[in-house]
Every structure is written in C-alpha cells, then in structure tokens.
Amino acid sequence: MSLLIGEIVRLAARMTPTALAGTLCGRRITFGELDRQANRTANALAGLGVRPGDRVAWSAAPTLRTLDGFVACARLGAVFVPLNPGLSPVETEAVLDYLEPRLLVSDRPDAPAGTPLAGLGGAPGPGADLDALTARAAATAPAGADRLADTDPHIIYLTSGSTGQPKGALVSHRASWLRAAPGGGTFTAAIRGPGGVLCSFPLYHYGGWHYVLEAWQNRTAVHLVPRADAARLIDVVRTERPAALYCIPAVWERLLDSEHRRADLSSLRHADTGTSALPADLVARIKDRLPGTTTTVLYGSTEAGRMSALPDTDLARKAGSVGRPAFPGALWVAAEGVGQVGEVLVTGPALMSGYHRLPAETAAALPDGVYRSGDLGRLDEEGYLHLTGRVREVIRTGGESVSPVEVEAALRGLAGVVDVAVVGLPDDRWGEVVCAVLVLAPGATPPDVGTVRGHVAGRLAGFKQPRRVVVLPAIPRTPATGQVQRSRIRESLRSAS
C-alpha cells in the first residue's frame, strides 16, 4: 500500500464528497471541493515551473487556500514548506537563502526579492497571481502523480527548538501518513463523524498539520483559527461543535481563565494536552471544567511525531508521566537500569528523513537511524516515561547536575510570580549557578534570593536552589509550543551584565 498524502483527500472526496473538510472564520470547504481545488492549484503551480522534488515556500496569513496548496504540492511531488508569516523580511530572506525554494507563495507586500513569487489574495508586488492561475487551471489530477513514491519528501518543518537556529526537518509522505493514521494519531478513530477537530496550532508548525491530517484520515473536519486566543477558540466550539481539542498548557490556561468559566464547551469529548512541561494541577482543572471528556497527555517532536502518550485511564496512577511509547519498542532511555536518567531515544517509520542540507546536524540527531531527542528522562518499572529535562539545559554547579524543569516546578506558586524559567549562568566559583528568571504580576514586589530559596527549601536540595534571581517582563518561548528559549535568556542576561 502506497501512503501518499494527496490520496487521503482523494479517497475522502470519493467516499464523502459533501462532508466538511475544513473551516476558518466562517469559510468552509468540503472534501469534494478541496479535491478539485487542490488539482487546480497543482496544475497552476506546474505551470509556474514547479516539478517533483522542488520546494514551495508558503508564507501567508491563515486562509483555507493553505489547505489546497498543501495537498497540491503533495500531488505534484513538490515539497511544501510552511513559513511563519510573522517573520520579518530579514528573517524570511535568511530562511529562503537556506531553503532555496523554486517558488515563494505569499500575500505579503514586503516579500523578499530573489525568489520567484506567486501572490495570494491580490497581494501587490511582482510575481504571478496564483489565485487567477488556479481559477483557470484544470481540475484533473496533475501529470506524473502516478509516479510518486511514499518515501519521497513531502514537507519541511522549520524548527528552532531552544537554540534559535532554524533547521528544516524533512518528512516523507509515508512518515506524515503514519504519524496521523487512525490508531497512530492522538485522538484515535473516535473522532469520526460530525464535530471534527479544533486545531489550536498555526499551520507553519508540525502540530497544525498533524491535526489537519488526523482529521482528514478520519474523514472529518479540521477547524482552524487565525490565532489561539481564548475568545476565538470558544467561538469555534460554539459554532462548529468540534469533538476534539488539543492545546499546549499555555493555551489551556487561557481557556480555563475565570473570565471564560461560563462558555459552552459541551461538544468536546476529547481535551488533550502535552508538548511542554505540565503544571501539576492542569489536568485536574481541565477535568473540572470539562467533565465527561477524556484527556491524554502527549509527548512528541517535529522530528519524530508522537513519541509517547499517557491515556486518560492512567492520569491519576501515573501523574507526571508522559506515558508509554507510541509504538512498542520504539522508545527507550540511554541509561542502565530502571529509573535511571538518560537521553530519550526513538526509532521507527515516523521519523524525519533528516535536516534539509545539514548533514552534520542530521548525523548528530539520527545516528544509525535512531533519533536523539535531546530530552532527558527515565522509564519506571512499567515502562512509563518521566521527563526530567534537556541534555543541553542541564546546569552543572559545583560538580552537581541540576535540571531546570525540576527547579521551575518547585518555584511555581511563589507569591506575585506569573511565569518562571530557570537557566544556568557562568560563575567562577561554582562553574554555573542556578538562576531563577521571574515574571511578576502588576504591582508585585520582586522577591530576593532568600525568599526564593525559602520557597523551594523543602522540595529541593541546597545545590538545586537558585543563587540568583532576575526579573524580566516576559519569558521568551517558542511561538507554537511554548517551550522556554533558555539560550535567548542566557544571552540577554550575559549582554546585560
């Protein structure tokens, strides 16, 4: 069986042509309409010189056109590269220099020169009008679609992790298909039928396309939002009545805010979370707000897809865990003995093919086909994974190792503090010292080191307790997943000192 992304929509259009495939801000498209529009877009792109293996960069505000552009590239055999439309022109130009795409599709009037351009939505500037070309193109399948293999490259996700340096994770058709397949996805086949999936991720992020593909593989709709703010998410739940929603912890915090306690979220049957470290009481608060829903805690990455999951039935018994491997035998920890901490390693058919044109980085991340996640964790006696930190984020102080995640968890609840991050700073005496970086509520008094150490004294050994405290207006985080960008914090603190 050939697992081609373009075939997912073709099959859905054949079986349920009038079923809803996607919505965004009141606009709607069925599987039959999406199938025809994707063919037209594919033929328009082919007319602009796009061939199998070429990269098509897509930088535009959220629109349903992104869905047919995604499918069109898959049917052509071109590699779809979604870009964050919020990047500055300088940042976009640097990304394009790295990617060297055949074509940039954009609605931005400030799109960088130097790459062939196709405009959307009547965007000004030089280049072809992709909307007009698509309207005139044939709705038949593009030539050569029958020669594609599911091992061919399908999409490049730009990822920075905590380093800030973009790397293009190249994922094949087969890997994308398997990541979101019924039984291999996150919501399982229970989402089939009316309702669909509300996607809180932007479509320049792996998480966004995962939920698009998972909805389509289950022949149900994906409901998109231009931004994951609480008001917009609540409005989509009210109007579209989705069955499933996954949010990173920061987005759940917005939805659980007291201001929105009376919003009708009763259509939701699945309320999942994960990706970044969870506040200890978050799952309980989701359950309190959405009684009757199931909640799964998920752990994954752009490079490997879903890596493990903690199902609803294990939430209380295995609190703090991210569950068992998504596929038996596909995840383990590089450490000897149960309960020992080591780097989380992953294998299997859903891994990325590598980083685009970065052989050294690919070799480091995928030695012998095993993905080195960069996360530290331990497996308990039942094979459940507990994350403890990041390999590059471990603080070495006085000969001891300290996990920033552990210290951050202990700092939560400190009076007047609304956000926290922990980093290691160079120190002549200790090598590194633990530094607590705090964001304060309006009017709150900054705590001193003694207050901070007193707050964690009963939970952390002395060497783990912060020796420095810094107050910042905000913690820099990755935009889609909310992960702390520790390298940015360290660099800003060093520059300030």
Order of alpha helices (4+ residues) and beta strands (2+ residues): alpha-beta-beta-alpha-beta-alpha-beta-alpha-beta-beta-beta-alpha-beta-beta-alpha-beta-alpha-beta-alpha-beta-alpha-beta-alpha-beta-beta-beta-beta-beta-beta-alpha-beta-beta-beta-beta-alpha-beta-beta-alpha-beta-alpha
